[in-house]
């Protein structure tokens, strides 16, 4: 049983083509199957978001107890599990992030000043407590230079 190189090349070309088509068809089937399975799981899984509502424009003085009493009066006692208030404070959070970055810069600046002072003392071998702080203007210049 002998096969020529040409026949073997054609056989492997067809084998590659059939394998590629098989992988593509399997991938398409898997994608559809995954979509159907995800939909099925979504329908059969109960989460808190299925029973959560968002009410906007509530008076800031309103308490959770008042809201709970209000909704229990509308839908009944057993249908209201819990009431929680949330606040839209993304602006405050972003300000805290900015503050944190500024505090980090300040810390880095102070550490750099301490490093420079220590390096200078080691190089010169001189430590003069009277010149330790320097004038406030000189300190401001160094801070501005480092920032």
C-alpha positions as CSV (number, residue, x, y, z in Angstrom):
1,X,0.0,0.0,0.0
2,X,1.8,3.1,-1.2
3,X,0.4,6.6,-1.5
4,X,2.0,9.3,-3.6
5,X,3.0,12.6,-2.1
6,X,0.3,14.4,-4.2
7,X,-2.4,12.1,-2.9
8,X,-1.2,12.5,0.6
9,X,-1.2,16.3,0.3
10,X,-4.8,16.3,-1.1
11,X,-5.9,14.0,1.8
12,X,-4.5,16.3,4.4
13,X,-5.9,19.4,2.7
14,X,-9.4,17.8,2.8
15,X,-8.8,16.7,6.4
16,X,-7.8,20.2,7.4
17,X,-10.9,21.7,5.6
18,X,-13.3,19.2,7.3
19,X,-11.7,19.8,10.7
20,X,-12.0,23.6,10.3
21,X,-15.7,23.3,9.2
22,X,-16.3,21.0,12.2
23,X,-14.7,23.5,14.7
24,X,-16.7,26.4,13.2
25,X,-20.0,24.5,13.4
26,X,-19.2,23.4,17.0
27,X,-18.4,27.0,18.0
28,X,-21.7,28.3,16.5
29,X,-23.7,25.5,18.3
30,X,-21.9,26.2,21.6
31,X,-22.6,29.9,21.3
32,X,-26.4,29.3,20.8
33,X,-26.4,26.6,23.6
34,X,-24.7,29.0,26.0
35,X,-27.2,31.8,25.2
36,X,-30.2,29.4,25.8
37,X,-28.7,28.1,29.0
38,X,-28.0,31.6,30.3
39,X,-31.6,32.6,29.7
40,X,-32.8,29.4,31.4
41,X,-30.7,30.1,34.4
42,X,-31.8,33.7,34.6
43,X,-35.5,32.6,34.6
44,X,-34.9,29.9,37.3
45,X,-32.7,31.9,39.6
46,X,-34.2,34.3,42.1
47,X,-32.1,37.2,43.2
48,X,-32.8,40.3,45.4
49,X,-32.8,42.5,42.3
50,X,-35.9,40.7,41.2
51,X,-37.7,42.3,44.1
52,X,-35.9,45.6,44.4
53,X,-37.4,48.9,43.5
54,X,-35.7,52.3,43.2
55,X,-37.7,55.3,44.4
56,X,-36.3,58.8,43.6
57,X,-37.1,62.2,44.9
58,X,-37.8,61.2,48.5
59,X,-37.6,63.9,51.2
60,X,-34.2,63.7,52.8
61,X,-35.8,63.7,56.3
62,X,-37.7,60.5,55.5
63,X,-36.6,57.5,57.5
64,X,-36.5,53.8,56.6
65,X,-39.2,53.0,59.1
66,X,-41.6,55.6,57.5
67,X,-40.9,54.2,54.0
68,X,-41.5,50.6,55.3
69,X,-44.8,51.6,56.9
70,X,-45.9,53.4,53.7
71,X,-45.1,50.4,51.4
72,X,-46.7,47.9,53.9
73,X,-49.8,50.1,53.8
74,X,-49.9,49.8,50.0
75,X,-49.0,46.1,49.4
76,X,-49.5,44.4,52.7
77,X,-47.3,43.5,55.7
78,X,-45.9,40.2,54.4
79,X,-44.8,41.5,51.0
80,X,-42.3,44.1,52.2
81,X,-39.1,42.3,53.5
82,X,-36.7,45.1,54.1
83,X,-36.3,48.8,53.4
84,X,-32.9,50.5,52.9
85,X,-32.0,54.0,51.9
86,X,-29.1,54.7,49.6
87,X,-27.7,58.0,48.6
88,X,-26.3,59.3,45.4
89,X,-23.0,60.5,46.8
90,X,-20.6,59.8,43.8
91,X,-19.5,63.4,43.9
92,X,-18.4,63.1,47.5
93,X,-16.6,59.9,46.8
94,X,-14.7,61.4,43.9
95,X,-13.7,64.3,46.1
96,X,-12.3,61.9,48.7
97,X,-10.3,60.2,46.0
98,X,-8.8,63.6,44.9
99,X,-8.1,64.3,48.6
100,X,-6.3,61.0,48.9
101,X,-4.1,61.7,45.9
102,X,-3.2,65.2,47.3
103,X,-2.4,63.7,50.7
104,X,-0.2,61.1,48.9
105,X,1.6,63.9,47.0
106,X,2.1,65.8,50.3
107,X,3.5,62.7,52.0
108,X,5.9,62.0,49.1
109,X,7.0,65.6,49.1
110,X,7.8,65.5,52.8
111,X,9.6,62.2,52.5
112,X,11.7,63.7,49.6
113,X,12.6,66.7,51.8
114,X,13.7,64.4,54.6
115,X,15.7,62.3,52.2
116,X,17.5,65.4,50.8
117,X,18.3,66.7,54.3
118,X,19.6,63.4,55.4
119,X,21.7,63.0,52.3
120,X,23.1,66.5,52.7
121,X,24.0,65.8,56.3
122,X,25.8,62.6,55.4
123,X,27.7,64.3,52.6
124,X,28.8,67.3,54.7
125,X,28.9,65.6,58.0
126,X,27.4,68.8,59.5
127,X,24.2,68.9,61.5
128,X,23.1,72.3,62.8
129,X,19.8,72.2,64.7
130,X,19.4,76.0,64.3
131,X,19.2,75.6,60.5
132,X,17.0,72.5,60.6
133,X,13.7,74.1,59.6
134,X,15.1,77.1,57.6
135,X,12.9,80.0,56.9
136,X,9.3,79.5,55.9
137,X,9.9,81.1,52.5
138,X,12.8,78.7,51.8
139,X,10.6,75.8,52.8
140,X,7.8,77.0,50.5
141,X,10.3,77.2,47.6
142,X,11.5,73.7,48.2
143,X,7.9,72.4,48.3
144,X,6.9,74.2,45.1
145,X,10.0,72.8,43.4
146,X,9.2,69.2,44.4
147,X,5.6,69.4,43.4
